[in-house]
Amino acid sequence: MASLIFLKALTKWTNSRIAPKHGPDYQCTTENLCERVSRGGVLILLINALHGTPIPVWNEEPHSFEERYANVNLAFAMLQSAETPIQPQLIDDSAAKKIASGEEPAITELIWDIAVNFQVKQILFDDEEGEKALQCWCRKKLGLPVNDFDVSWRDGRLYCSLFAKHRPNFLSLIA
């Protein structure tokens, strides 16, 4: 189960993207985020709000698993048509079944991936964009090599350096 803080953050982010375009009726609470996403409508409206992808005909009040599953697949098709670089295993048939069943890990992982891809794509720094811009910013601010967001961060030096740069009294780097 996702932590309550993580669910609150995902809920707040989702609502902040849906509400301006589609109004407060589609907002979720932390308690009903997974249930509302499992119906597919929240995903459809989120993708429309983020990418402007046209909203297909969908079942606004799905009563069966099959109806929820069909809505989730419509949302996945919207993600693919928007060319959103979502991890393939998060939008395959197995994932659609898990999401339509209301499985929290699958739902939170998908929303997180959508959020990260949407937010990172908007970053601009030194004529770079997206992930490359974020890496460039880290290299300039921290003075350390940052070549990716996997191996470069594993030993924790970059995390500690980032904290030390912005909150010098928060963390001692002397070991």
N, C-alpha and C positions, 0 to 999 in steps of 0.2 A: 504494500500500500504506500502510495506517495505521502510524503509528509504534509501536514496541514498547511505549513508555510508555503510549500511548493504549489499545492492546489490553489491557495489564495492568490499567489502570483500569477499562475496560469489563468485563473478566472478573471482577475483584474485586467490582464493583458487582452484576453479574448473580448471582454466587455468593452474595453476602450477602443477596440477596432470595429466592433459590430454596431454599437449604439449610435455613433455619429451618422452612419449611413442608413441604418435600418430601424432606429428608434429603440426605446427601452424595453419593449415587449419581448425582445429576444435575448435580453441579458440573463446571465446565469448567476447562481449563488455557488459558493464553495460546496454546499451540500448537494446541489443538483447538476453540477457541471458534467459529470460523466453520464448521467441519465439523459441530459439534453443533447450532448454530443452523440450518444448512441442512436438517437433518432435521425441523425444526419443533417437536420436543418441548420443547426448552429455551424456545422462545418461548411455547408453550402454558403451561408451568409458571410462567414468569416473569409472564405476564399474570394467571394465577390467583393467584399470590402477592401481586401488587401490588393487584389490584382485586377479588379474591374471585369473579371471573367463573367460573361452573361449567366444569369441564373436559369437553369433548365427547369422544366416542369417537374415538380417534386411533390411528394406526399407530405403535407404540413402536419398531419395528425396520424402518423403511422401506428397501427395497432398490433401488427404482427412482426415477428422477426424478419420475414421476407420483405416487408415494406421498409423497415429500418435498414436492412442490408442493401436494398435498392437505392435508398437515399445516400448511404455511405459510398456506394460505388459511383453515384453521380458526382459526389464531392471529390472522389479520387480522380475521376475523368477531368474535372475542372482544374485540379492541381496539375495534371499532366498537360492540359492545353495551355496553362499559364507557364509551362516549362519551369516549374518550381523544382529545384534540385533536392527533392525529398529522398531519403534512403529508400531504395526499392522494397525492402522487406516491411516497411511501414505502410505501404499502399498496395500490397498484394491481396489475393483472395483470402488468405488466412487472416491477415490484419483486418480486412473488412468484416469478417465473421466475428472476430474478437471485439471490434469496436461496436458493431451492431448488438452484440451480447452485453455491452456495458462494462467490459473488462478494463478496469482503471489503468493498469500499466500500459496497455496498448494505446489508450486514449491520451494519457498524459505524455507519452513518448512522441506521439504524432503532433500534438499541439506544440510541444517544446520544439520539435524539428521545424515546424512551420514558422514559429516565432523567431527562432535563430536565423533561419534562412531569410526571412523578411527583413529583420533588423540589420543583419550583417550586410545585406545587399545594398543598403542605403548609405553605408559609410564611405566617405570620400576623404582622402588625405594625400597630399603630394602627388597629384595626378594619378593616383591609384584608386581603385574602388573595391568594395566588398572585403573579402578576407585578406587580400593583398594589402589593402589600405590599413587594415587593423594590424597586420604584421609589421608594416613600415612604421606605424605610430609607435608600436611597442619597441622596435629597434631604436628609434630616435630617443624616446623617453627613458629607456632603461639602459641603453648602451650595451646591450647583450645581443647575441645572435638569436633571431627568431625566424625560423624557416618554415614552420608549420604550426598547427595547433594540437599536435600529438606529442611527438618525441621531444620537441623543444621545451615542453612544459612538465615533463615527467618527473624530473628531479626536484621540482619545487622552487628552484632559484628564481625563475621568472615571476612566480606568484609572490614570493617574498619581496623581490625587488619592486614589484608594482605597489605592494602595500607600503614599503619603506619610502618610495618616491612621493606618495600622496598622503601618507600618514606617518611621518618620521618617528613619532613617539609611540606608535602602536606596536611596533615589532623591532626587536633587537636582532641585527644580522650577524652579530659576533657570536660564534659558537665555540 
